[in-house]
Amino acid sequence: MNLPNSITLVRLFSVPVIVWLIIVDQMEAAFWVTFSAALSDALDGIIAKRFKMVSVLGGFLDPIADKALLVCVFIALGHEGYLPIWLVILVVFRDILIIGGAVLFQTITQSLEMRPLIVSKINTALQLLLLVLVLASEAFGSSLNLARYALVYIVATTTFLSGLFYVFEWTKMASEMEKSDNQSRGDQ
């Protein structure tokens, strides 16, 4: 296992720790672990690209770690009343939609490639920023209410758009493959 994948695994294993810290109201510790996990998301990618350590495993492991971190921390913060429940539902639904769509696409086409859309990368960064901002606000008592309020709606927008773009992308690719299959059968 290479270094970027090891960093990704540490991020994945940090998820239950963060959730537990939120539930037991240890917000400063939850902030620092989440902040470190968010940094590790950038770090593993930088190392993988810079040192040519990009791997198929990493291509699948990184989004799994991201989804686990985001979904679980959103649920914990929503459960504890730090985030609006409607936003938590939107974030969780989008990730279920993407995972379900990926499984369905792989089942139908046998050709799934893990290539995140740019809107999805922006969405992930904004979701992480929101989580870190909420935890910082709760941990250190900082008055970030306006930024927090604005970021909730920005994250809702990018979450919705990201899910929508994935549905459009998969539908387009599936239609093209179906059209190609139909043409191949017609040529025979």
N, C-alpha and C positions, 0 to 999 in steps of 0.2 A: 504494500500500500504506500502510495507516494505522500508527500507532505501536504499538498492541497486537500487530498481526500481525508487525511488524518485530521486536519483543521475542521473540515466539514463534519466529520463524526463527532468531534468535541462539541461543535455547535448543536448538533442533533441531541447529544446526551445532556446538554445544558437545559433543554426545554423543561423537563419535569422539575428541575431545580428552580427555575424561574417561576413556574406556576406555583410551586409550594411556597416560595418566598412571598409571592403576591397574596396568597391565601392566608398566610400567617402574619401578614401586614409588616413584612420586613422590606419596605419599599426602597430604602437606600441600597441594600444588597441586591434586590431585584433589578434596580436601575443599572448597577455596575455589571452584573452578569449579562443583562440584555444589551447594554452598550458594547460589551466585549463580543457578544455573539453577532451584533450588527457589524462591528468592525471586521470580524472574522469572515463575514460574507464577502466583503470586498477583498480582503487579504488572500483568501484561497484562490479567487479568480486571478488576481494579479500575479501571484506566484506561479499558478498553472500556465498562464500565457507567457510570462517573462522567461521562465525556465523550461518551456516546452514540456510541461507535465500534464497537459490536457489529456484526459482519459474518458473512455466511454462510461466507466463506473462513475467518475466525477460528474459527467453530464446528466446522469440520473440521480445521483446522491445529493448534489447541491440543491436542486429544486425540492427534493423530499425534505431536506433539512430546513429550507426556507419555509415551506408550507407548514411543517410541524411547528416551527418557532412562531410564525405569524398567527396561525389558527389558534394554537393553544394559549398564547399570551393574549390575543384578542378576547377569547372566551373567558379567561381568568379575569381580565380587567373589566369586561362587561358584567360578569357575575358579581364582582365586588363593587359595581356601580361607578367605575371610573371612565367607562366609555358607554355611549348610547347603545342599547340592545339592537336597534335597527341596523346600526353600522356593523356590529358583530355578525348579525344574520347575513348581511350582504357579503362580508368578507368570507365567511364560512361557505355560503352558497356558491360564490364564484370559484373557490378552490375545489369544492365538490364537483362543480360543473366542469372545470378544467381536467381534474383527475378522471372523472367519468368519461369525458370526451376523449381523452388520450387513450383510455382503455378500449373504448368503442372503436376509435380510429385504428388502433393497433389490431384489434380483433378482425375488423373488416378488411383492412388493407395490408396487414403484416409489414408495414413500412413506417412506423413512427420514428421520427427523429426529434430529439429534445432540442428545440431551437426557440428560446423565449423571444417573444415579440418585444420591440423597444418600449411599447406602452406598458407591457408587463414588467419590464425592468424598472421603469419610472415608478410604476405602482408599488413594486416591492420596496424600493428606496423610500417612498413617501409613507408606506405603512410602517416600516421600521422607524422612520423619523417620528411618526406620531406616537408609537409605543414608547420610544425613548423620551420624548417630550412629556408624555403623561406621567411616566415613572419619575422623571426628574422633578416635575411639578409637585407630585405627591411626596417624593422623598425629601426634597429640600425646601418645600413650602414656597417655591417661587411663583410669582403671579404671571403665569403665561396663558391666562384664560382666553384672550383674544386670538393668540396664535393657535392655541389648542382648538378653539371653536372653528376657526377658519380651516385648519388642517383636517378636521373631521369631515368637512364637506368636500375638500379637495380630494381626500382619500376615497370618499364615497364615489366621486366622479371618476377617478382613475380606475377604481375597482370595477365599476360598472362598464366603463369603456374597454378595459382589458378583457373582461369576460366576453363582451360582445364581439371584440375583434378576434378572439380565439374561435368562437362559434363561426364567424364568417370565414376565417382562414381554413378551418377544417372542412366546412361545407364546400368551399371552393375546391380544395384539394380532392375531396371525395368525389365531387362531380366530375372533375377532370379525369380522375382514375376510372370512373364508371364509363365516361365517354370513350376513353382509350380502350377499355375492355370491350365495349360494344362495337367499336370500329374493328378491333382485332377479330372478333367473332364474325363480323360481316365480311371480312377479307377471306375467311376460310371457306 
